[in-house]
Amino acid sequence: MTPNLVIHAVSVSQNVWERREYKYLIPESKIEGIRAAAQSVCRLDSFAGPDGSYAIRSLYFDNLQNGLYWANEREQPDRYKVRVRSYPESQTAPVFLEVKRRVLDVIVKSRVGLPMERWAEVVSRPDGVLLHDWKAGTQIHAERFLSLVHGNHLAPRVIVEYRREAYVSVVDDYARLTFDRAVTCQLQDKLDMSVDERQWRVVDHPVRTQTFEPVCILELKFGAVAPPWMVSLVRRFNLLRFSFSKYCYSLEAQYYLPEDRVPTWGRRPRLAGMFER
């Protein structure tokens, strides 16, 4: 049975969000126009760097049967992802333990931040003894993360990194528009956010996206009802929703295209290895 959710609430607390996320795979040629339209009602995210973007690095967890991957592929109405998220270009940003749950079209995300030097030790300790000094109201989110990881035998699987250009509405209680580019990944089976720069593989690969030009992942994020300016933007640029899970595409990039470094036009990837049922 699908649990009841209060979908009209966007921010339940500073650590929990309920919202809707619509994704679109768009060509680079459309970005300038969409950006200009968004800037009439949005401001650039305050975390943006000099080039208007910032890097996001996430370590995703799954079990030996890839249960979270298959839940997404089957489009189960109630599913979730577990990840550790960091911002590698920042020297002061915390690392976040995140649970992102999807119930039908509603996203419920909870997270809690802690210093880079502590997160691996916390995740490795299911007894939670390291959580006693956290602020009231945050420990419950860490315990939920740990319960899912240890209760379902989840382990690190893959690191995903990309650059995000984000805009925040100045006319709505909550509305965000983001452009995600240069999505790359590498396998990781340890509680470690460090990477080997030689091991990155392209995720938004033309063979996988079936496109013939560079693409960008556009996300529109809002509460229960899309703001009118978002509706207008979708119609004006003839945008079509596209299912793009960065975690799932990353696993597929590792096993569909283990040797491909450049586009292989006209060849469709074939399921193999760990993805055979």
N, C-alpha and C positions, 0 to 999 in steps of 0.2 A: 504494500500500500504506500502511495506517495504521501509523505508528510505534508501538512498544511504549512504554507508560508505566508507571511505578511509582505506581499510584493510591493506595496506602496512605500515602504520605508527604504530609503536609500542608505543612510548611515545609521546603523543601530548603535554603534559606539565607534570610537576612533580606531578600533581594531577589527570591526566587522562591517561589511558592506553587502547590501542586497541591490542588485541592478540587472539590467539587460545589456548584452553585448552583441552587436551585429557586426559581422566581419565581411569585408569585400576585398577581393584580389584585383588590384587596379594597375594599369600600366603607368610607368613613370611620367608619361606625357600628360596624365590627368592631374598630377599632384599640384602643380602650380595653380590651376584654376580652383581646385577644392580648397587649397590653403587660403587663397585670397577670399573665398566665400566665408570660410570659417573665421577669419580674422576680423570680420565685421561684428562678430558677437563673442569672440573668444580672445584670450590672451595666451601667450606662450607660457608653458609650464615653467615655474620658477627654478626648477632643477636643471633646465637646459644649459648646455655649455655654449661656448662661443659660436659654434656652428648651428646652434638651435636644437641640438639633439643630445642624448646621453645614452650610455651603454647599459644594458641589462643582462645579467648572467644568472641563469637558473639551473639548479641541480634537481632533476626529476627522479621520483622514486616509483618503483613498481614491484610486483612479486615475480616469482620464477615463471609463472604461467602468463605473464603480461596481462593480468586481469584488468588493469586500468586502461591499458591500450585498447583491449577488445571491447570494454564497456563503451569507449568513445566510438570505435568503429561500428559497433552495433547500434549506436545512438540510443543507448539505454536512457529512459526518461529521468532516472535518478543516478547520477554518477559523480565522481570527484577526481581531482588530481592533488597530489601531495608534492611539494617542492620547497627548496630553500632558495631564496632570491637574494642577490647582491647587486651592488652598483660599483663595478670594478674601477671606475675612474675617480671615485670619491675616497678620500683618506679617512673620512669621519662617519660615513653612512653605516648604519647597522646592517646586519644580516637578518633576513626575515624568514621565519618558519611559517609557511602558508598552506592552507587547505582551501582549495577552490572547488566548490560543489555546484553542480548544475541540476536543477529540478525543472524539467521541461524547458522553458525559455528564460528561467530566472537563475541568475548567478548569485551565489552566496559565498563571499570570500572572507576568511578570517586569517589574521596573521599577528605575529608578535615578533618584535625586534630584539636582538641582543648583539653584543660585540662579536666581531669576526673571530677572535681568539677563543670564544666560549661555545659557539654553536655546536661544533662536532662533539664536544664532551657532553653537552646537554642531550643531544639526540641519541648518543650511545648509551645513556643511562635511563632505562625504562622505569626505574623506581622514582625518578623525578626529584631526587634529593637536592639537586642543584637549583631547584626553582624557588626555594623558600624565600629568597631575597628579592623576588620580582614584585612589582607594584600590584596592588589589589586590582582585580579585573583583567589582568593580563595572563596570570598563571593558567586560567581555564583554557585559554587558546593554545598555550604550549602543551598542556596535558592532552588536549584533543589531538594535536599533531602527533604526539608521542604514542597515544593510544592507537591511532590508525597505523602508524609505522610498525610498532611492535606487535599489535594485535593481529595484523594482516600480513606479517612477515615481509614488509616492504624494504627494499634496499635501493641504493643509488643505481641509476641506469645510464643516464645521459645528461650532459651539460649542454644547454642551449644559450647562445648569446646573439644579440642583435642590437641595432641602434633604433631608438625611439624619438620621434618628434611629436610632442604632445601639446594639445591646446585645451584650455579650461574655459568653460562658458562663464561670462560675466553677467548673463541675464537669466540664468536658471539656478535652482538650488543645487542641482548636480547634473552636469553633462560634460563629457570629455570626447575629444576626437584625437586619435593617434595614428601616426604613420610609422610602421615598423619595417625596417629595411635590413639587408645584409644578414639574414638569419643563417647562422652556422651552428654546428654541433660537434661534439666528440663524446665517445663512450667514457663513462666513469663509474667504477664499481666501489669507490671508497667515499668516506665522509670527508671530502676535500673539494674545495672550490677552485683550486689552482688548475691551470690548463697547460697543455703543450701546444704552442703556437703552430707546430708542424702538423698537428692532427685534426685541424678543423676541416669539416666537410660542409658543402653548401646544402642548405635545407630547401630554400625556395628555388630549386633547380628546374630549369626549363623542361627537362624530361618528365619531372614529377608534376609540375603545374600545367604542362601541355600548352605553354605559351612560347612566343617567338620574340619576346622583348623583355627587358627587365621589369619586374613587378614589385609592388609594394602592398603590404597588408594594412588596409585601412580599417580601423575599429571605431564604431560609434557606441558610446557607453552612456546610459541614462537610467532613470528610475522606471516607474511603471508605464509611462507614456513618453514617446519620443517628442522632443521639442519641435515646434513648427519649422524652425530653421533647418533641422536635420532632415525632416520630411522633404522640404523644398530642395535641399542639397542632393538627396537621393534621386529625386525626379529630374532635377536639372542635368545631372551628370549620368543619368541612366544606369545607376549602380545596381548590381545584382548580388545578393548575399551569397557567400562562399564559405563552406566549412573548411577551416584551416587550423588544425591543432598543431601548435609548434612542437609539442612533445611527440605526437604520433608521426608527424612528418620527419622529425629527427631520427626516430628509430628506423623509419622506412628508408631514409637517406643512407643510413649505415648498412642496411641489408639489401636494399634494392640496387644501390649504386656503389658498391664497395671500392671500385677502382675508377669510376668515372670522375674526371676532373673538368671536363668540358661537355657542353650539350651533345647529346647523341640523338639528333632529330629523327623522328619517324619510328623510334623503337619504344614500345611500351614496357615498363618494368614488370617483372614477374615475381610473385611472392615466392620466397624460398627460405630455407633454414628455420629459424625460430618462429617465423610467421605462418608456417604450415599448420593446419588444424588436423 
